[in-house]
Amino acid sequence: MINPQTINPLTLPSVALNERSQLPSQRCIYFAIDSQGVVQYIGRTVNLQTRWLKHHRYKQLAQSEDVRIAYLSIEPDLLPEVELALIEWFNLRLNQTEVISDKKRISLYLDEALKSDLERLAKIRKRSLSNLIEVLCEEELERVRKNGELKDA
């Protein structure tokens, strides 16, 4: 496990938010850092470039000047654990707030036990239930795309 105290996001590779299409397509933990060098948001993804082309926090972060996206490559099985440890270490308020977004709302019917488990996981990972489900869906779609399962659909 990585010690969050040893991570300095300011020394990691980064790309300006307005140049997010230049981000690499890799699994990583990412940091949104403002012009003062303060980490505003931390997340994880299986594809950094895809994640930031449609990120749910883009509009909020774009209101600040000179926001950069820094990233740290992590083994896939460590992504959730490292992300949580970093969010707790940096104590980020934005990670725990509701998302203001232009995204489309859908209705979803879940078994009560599944819903309960997802709510607990969302609380553990300090995400909203909606964001957790979105992230899990994105990760599964990325896996499906890599396996070529969508080509015949």
Beta strands, then each sheet from edge to edge (+ up, - down):
strand 1: 14-16
strand 2: 28-33
strand 3: 39-45
strand 4: 68-73
sheet 1: 1+ 4- 2+ 3-
end
